[in-house]
Amino acid sequence: MQAALSRPKLISLAAGFTDNASLPVAESRRLLNELLRATKTGRPALQYGTTAGEEPLRRLTAEHLHKLDSSSFSSSSFVLENEPRTRTRTKDEDEGNYSPERIIITGGSQQFLYMTTEALCDEGDIVLVEDPTYFVFLSILQSRNLRAHGVQLERDGVDLAHLEMVLARLKKAGELRRVKALYLVTYFQNPTGATTTLAKKRALLKLLKQYERAAGHPIYLIEDAAYRELAFGGRADLPFSPAERQLRPAAKNIAPPTALVLPGAKERVIYAGTYSKPYATGVRVGFGILPEPVYTAVLRIKGNHDFGTANLLQHLLARALASGLYDRHLAVARKNYARKAAVMKRAMAEHFPANIEIWEAAGGLYFWVRLPKKVSAGVNSKIFQTALKNDVLYVPGELCYAEDPWRRKPANEMRISFGHASAENIRAGIKRLGKVLRKLI
Ligand SMILES: Cc1ncc(COP(=O)(O)O)c(C=O)c1O
């Protein structure tokens, strides 16, 4: 991020920044003007609030999530193998899981992930993660002296057979009692763009439950849905490479419901959400939904961190949600990302060598690029260093793998973002990178 900000000639396809041009400047000005026009609305916004967050924002967040999950079930663009298009939802799902009393508003979802990890884990504990996963989460684990085990990731979520193998292996090694959670980035994953189907969420929740008796405590599913609302709304082609090009069947699951709709979710699912990506990263407000007793533990930690997220920002977001401005902005942002992703796809097809596999995104901010197995794209590799010399930056995929003693980290992958760069810079950046790849592979 620092490199992106401090080297004007550098084209960063690395940072997970959102699109600059479509940030809601005019919308936010209008909302803040409304808010601060009268003392009656201005004063509460400029005062301390509560640790859990402002009630209107928690209520609007609950309603918003409930609406998203309900529409995922009925949406015609959303089809899941083995899942009924519609079904009767239980009273518990409708009223319990999305209750504002279970929601905490945080300084970005990053703060929420940190506090949740602190609440759940003691030093030496284990968190299972997708292999690869969101690298800043890995650094939270590292900073707290926690261990991570990776579960292989497929285009539709973790490999269930591998998850079972990892759990069985930990059980055999007498380590199951150290396993506290499975952390998943379930929509348009950072870094791969993969989306976890509801069928997989259902199956893995069941699997975790099966191992709880041997663990002696709950094993939580932490569902990080940071990119959930950034679905392009169209069909995504599964991995393509300019060479193979015979497109495999298109991914149909554009944005499945969250694990909150599943039986037992109220006790075991910890949901991390954010308004950063869909609205503005500079506003930096996130939220979480938690079961007891984790909710109370996280609330206490939040009390010690900052006893409440900035009230002004919470009021701003509450107004954006209630007025419909949030949805209108999001519609524009999604179209914009879809367009930039298409620009990136075309540029890759034109400039990248043929023997490269690309996981195409159906939403979110990233493409995942896999070079031939023996080629390194890591931080110290010739490819990364030459790319940097040529003023183009990507995230080396190796950074997204946990320090897992059970496997070697692949070094042949790259995360490439279309989030921040303009369409023009995406074209230029991919062209520069393509030149480096053609020369060095
Ligand atoms: C998967 C994932 N989770 C959480 C976050 C944190 O975002 P924020 O703290 O802005 O909500 C990010 C940011 O890039 C992310 O990629």
The ligand as an SDF file (V2000), in Angstrom:
LIG
                    3D

 16 16  0  0  0  0  0  0  0  0999 V2000
  -10.8010  -11.0470    3.4280 C   0  0  0  0  0  0  0  0  0  0  0  0
  -10.7090   -9.7460    4.1380 C   0  0  0  0  0  0  0  0  0  0  0  0
  -11.2280   -9.6500    5.3560 N   0  0  0  0  0  0  0  0  0  0  0  0
  -11.1660   -8.4910    6.0420 C   0  0  0  0  0  0  0  0  0  0  0  0
  -10.5550   -7.3720    5.5200 C   0  0  0  0  0  0  0  0  0  0  0  0
  -10.4860   -6.1420    6.3590 C   0  0  0  0  0  0  0  0  0  0  0  0
  -11.2190   -5.0910    5.8150 O   0  0  0  0  0  0  0  0  0  0  0  0
  -11.7720   -3.9140    6.6870 P   0  0  0  0  0  0  0  0  0  0  0  0
  -11.0110   -3.8940    7.9890 O   0  0  0  0  0  0  0  0  0  0  0  0
  -11.5460   -2.6840    5.8960 O   0  0  0  0  0  0  0  0  0  0  0  0
  -13.2200   -4.1990    6.9430 O   0  0  0  0  0  0  0  0  0  0  0  0
   -9.9900   -7.4360    4.2360 C   0  0  0  0  0  0  0  0  0  0  0  0
   -9.2940   -6.2740    3.6540 C   0  0  0  0  0  0  0  0  0  0  0  0
   -8.6930   -6.3070    2.6390 O   0  0  0  0  0  0  0  0  0  0  0  0
  -10.0710   -8.6590    3.5370 C   0  0  0  0  0  0  0  0  0  0  0  0
   -9.5380   -8.8050    2.3130 O   0  0  0  0  0  0  0  0  0  0  0  0
  1  2  1  0
  2  3  1  0
  2 15  2  0
  3  4  2  0
  4  5  1  0
  5  6  1  0
  5 12  2  0
  6  7  1  0
  7  8  1  0
  8  9  2  0
  8 10  1  0
  8 11  1  0
 12 13  1  0
 12 15  1  0
 13 14  2  0
 15 16  1  0
M  END
$$$$
